[in-house]
Each structure stands twice: as C-alpha cells, then as structure tokens.
Amino acid sequence: MVHKTPLLLLPGTLCDERLWKHQLASLDNIADMTVIDLTVATSIEELAQSVLDEAPDTFALAGLSLGGIVAMEVVRQAPERVSKIALLNSNPYAPRAEQLETWDHLEHLVEQGRFMEVLKEKLLPNLIHSNRQQDERLVSTIVSMAENIGPDAYIRQLKAVSTRSDARDNLEHFQCDTLLLTGMQDNVCPPAFHEEMEELIQNSTLKVIDQCGHLSSLERPEAVSEALRAWLLETPEGRNDF
C-alpha cells in the first residue's frame, strides 16, 4: 500500500475547495488531502491555530495567497509539525498603509450591499491573467466560489489579512522543504515577492509559471499539480529538479 502524505490545502480569499479541484484529483494517489476553511476567524494567528487544531500531528501544507499567509504563521507557531510547505502566490510582508485603506473601503462597500460589485469590478481584474478575463468557465468558477463564501465571511477575511505581520524574519528559520510558486503575470503577489522568499529560506525551490496570474491553481492547474507532485515526492537526500 502506497503511503500518502497528509496534505492540508489552504485557499485564498473568497475561495473554497474548488480552488484546488485539479490538485485534489491529480495528487490523490500520493497525498491524503484536506481543504481547510479560512473564514472562521478575524486574525491570521487565530486562523493558523484553527489549522493546527484540525491537523494531524505532522503534515505537509500548501497555501495560496491568504492561505500562504496563514501557512507561514502555522510554521511560526508549530514548526515541528510541518514536514513540507508550499507557498503559492503569497505575500511575506506586513500590509502597507494604502492596502489597509483599500480594505477598509472594500469592507464599507460590502456593508452597503455592494459585494458583487466589489468582486467583479475591484477584485476580478487583478485575480487572473488578462488573457483569461473572457474565459467564461474560469470566471464563473471564481464568482461561484465568492458567492459561496459570501459577504460576511469576506469581511472576516479582510479583517484577518489586515492583522498579518512581516514574516521574513521567520522565513530564515524554516527547516522544511519549501516550494515557492507564482504566476509570471501575478499583479497581486508578483515573482519578486517569491524571489526574496527564496533568498531567505534555505531549503526552497522557486517555480514561476508563465501566462499565469494570481489564481495559479485554477489558471494553470496542470503546471501547479506537476510542481506540487515533485515537491511532495522530494526527499531530504535528494532534491528533485523541476
């Protein structure tokens, strides 16, 4: 019987398990996967604790965007429990003042009942590559996920991400094998963010996917699954070159 690695998948803001649909199918033969709900708290520390409460004793961890931010905090809180970590389209920095102002404005709009306007006019243009903006199936999936998460949970996620701290000092202490992955055209968490993380994390591999924006696991699912498979199968004795 093939041993399957326990793998927790942490979705991004306004995303549910469908963010990982391709990975759940393609990695099923090597990983025992669980998608974690990141709508249950209003701080990154509390979300990380909720992950640890649900997790097995040791596990691999993959997070995209908000999920990556929470994943970094999970490692800070319990480094001995995380065997591997994959940070997809992630941000290691504390929020800038203008980001906090933007999130406050978005929260105000949502409280006015303008949730779908925020999604379609403020968020969606930055979430996926420009050449996928007319991809009806992809856009429909993103909108459907957001509707499923809903405005109240979105406000909780905005409050949570506003509490994130600068993770760079902690990244230098990462001991587990780390995959860093982003889209070449990710305007939210661009390659430069991941290049700095690669410099800080000793056992890290960087994968930048061309023709890809912020939601890499949906935009380029095969490439993301291939990178995650190589990362999961990697052993301490020999790193896979992919």
PyMOL commands that set and color helices and strands:
alter all, ss='L'
color gray80, all
select helices_A, chain A and resi 17-26+44-54+66-77+79-81+97-111+115-127+130-132+136-161+168-171+191-200+216-219+221-233
alter helices_A, ss='H'
color red, helices_A
select strands_A, chain A and resi 5-10+31-35+59-64+82-88+177-183+204-209
alter strands_A, ss='S'
color yellow, strands_A
deselect
rebuild
show_as cartoon
